[in-house]
Amino acid sequence: MPDISSDKKPLKLNYPQTIKVGFAFAIVMIFWSAYDYVVPLLLENTYGLSNSLRGLIMGLDNLLSLFLLPLFGKISDKAHGKLASRFGRRTPFILVGTLLAVVLMVFVPVSALNQTKAADELRNEYTALAYDEESGFLAERLEEFYSLAEKGDTSYCDMEYLKMNNITKEQYLSIRYDDKLTSKKAVLNFIGAETLYYDGEEVTLDTVIDGKTVAEIKAGNELYKKYVEAGFKEWMSEQVNEEVTSTSAGKTSLAWYMVILLLVLIAMATFRSPAVALMPDVTPKPLRSQANAIINLAGGVGSAIAFLIYTVAFFFETPYTYTIIFAAVAAGMLLLLIGFLCLVRERKFVNKCRDICVDYGIEEEEEEVVEKKEKKKFVNPIASFKAKSAEDKSKFLSFILILASIFMWFMGYNAISSNLSIYITKALNLSSGVGGIISGVSMGISAIAFIPVGFMAVKLGRKKTIIIGFALAVASFILLYVPIVRPGLGGSDALVATLFALFYLIAGFGLIIANVNTFPMVVELARPEDVGKYTGYYYTATMSAQAITPFIAGLIMDKQNLYSLFLYAAICVVIAIVLMCFVRHGDSKPIPKGKLTKEEKKQVMLDAMGEAD
């Protein structure tokens, strides 16, 4: 314990210094936030990849992280060369890694630019044919889609959805879309008062055109958006894959794209661990929970910058949109890096931290001690387990169950987060920009939710709080699976987007509860000298789930339909609930009834934000 005499000032966190150090984590998060939302759309729109293959690519970064994050973390721990002597152990990795990532990432969309243009041309060609009623093209597609649905393939036509809404075969096959009828809305052409135009001329619902009122044409267009558009988009993606990606040029483009993407992911992995490890290096142990809260908020700023970039870009979509997004994200990373290099003096901060620790009697674990622990003789885990007491065995079983529960809820959560942009644009027929807004609102609500979640855990205990959070997520996922939030709901895209955002936010709030409380349950079962090791176990569980679940979810969506994504996620979280119910250790004790003191409230808020990383 710190030996703090009465004449010393209370130990307080250096907030300005911590904010400066947080620039490194902001660099990390601006990239990953953009990557998770934009890359699935690029893979879909440019190459028309299947859900499973796209999921395999999206899980690649987490698979690499399992091996590269510990590796580069350890390398930076032992850095003692000229650069480390001058700039510190972590700064050279942050500098070089960021520069490599910035240079390489711009080539990700550039390598796919010609294919993006070719894919856009093909989609526009097929869309024009579908809108030309005289061509008979859409009628042929609808016959094909319905025939496949009767045989059990609902990739293009959801037979159950048709039956639920009493849409007969004849009604489905007669659906057409008149693209001459357009509308404008007050706010972002999405909400507010609607003005109708036909072939550029303003019209009203009662206007008659070729024997049909505008109201009848509008109703037909709404049927198309509700029952046909999602299936037709899926069909066009397959045509892009067959006619563009499967060509020699397409295969070459995809190969170059994957090579460059792999190099970018490796470059990002070189400095993520050093960027995170910098905070403990410059912060005394008793203050690290508070400091981690500030670091997470800095990461949130990086995510917010990414959100603004891709949301604005997608509202003005062109073949160059992906290049613009990646270039803007690269510029953001460079600006944050410049800020970091100007403000952070790692060696000075580290030495200052050591002086504080000496002054306050705070023990810091020396590297030699750590190395000795690492060199301990191998102990057979099975023999060790047999030798444990009944209490130790019970704790060990709880530890395994907690990790398994964490693994399962990350399987459910990441399946959705890695497919969110695709689901919004293909299943709900909303624009990428609207999807960006939903994603951004979710980030904002998540940041606010950390505080009440912390109080819930204090009042109810971690285990009960986690189960409540899981239950909220399951309920929301089921509501998103059943035909409540589907295109054409009440004829309003705004209503579809609002209901989806509402249920998605409720699910997100439930999983924030789990995110805040599962990590403390893991380290609660660790001895003080094993906290780092147990933290590694925690991240192994989360990253391994995120490495495989995009592929599994993609397979399910390929075999069933896009909506099955939420059923899969619900099943995963239900399994997490069952596993958590059998946990007997790692919980916190609920405090007695009554109000928390001011200091207790402050600590709860800091712990909640700090442990949610």
Buried (B, 14 or more C-beta within 10 A) or exposed (E): EBEBEEEEEEBEBBEEBBBBBBBBBBBBBBBBBBBBBBBBBBBBBBBBBBBBBBBBBBBBBBBBBBEBBBEBBEBBBEBEEEBBEEBBBBBBBBBBBBBBBBEBBBBBBBBBBBBBBBBBEBBEEBBEBBBEEEEEBBBEBBBEBBEBBEEEBBBBBBBEBBEEBEBEBEEBEEBBBBEEBBEEBEEEBBBEEEEBBBEEEEBEEEBEBEEBBBBBBBEBBBBBBBBBBBBBBBBBBEBBBEBBBEEEEBEEBBEBBBEBBBBBBBBBBBBBBBBBBBBBBBBBBBBBBBBBBBBBBBBBBBBBBBBBBBBBBBBEBEBBBBBBBBBBBBEBBBBBBEBBBEEBBBBEBBEBBBEBBEBBEBEEEEEEEEEEEEEEEEEEEEEEEEEEEEEEEEBBBBBEBBBBBBBBBBBBBBBBBBBBBBBBBBBBBBBBBBBBBBBBBBBBBBBEBBBBBBBBBBBBBBBBBBBBBBBBBBBBBBBBBEEEBBBBBEBBBBBBBBBBBEBBBBBBBBBBBBBBBBBBBBBBBBEEEBEEEBBBBBBBBBBBBBBBBBBBBBBBBBEBBBBBBBBBBBBBBBBBBEBBEEBEBBBBEBEEEEEBEEEEBEBBBBBBBBBBB
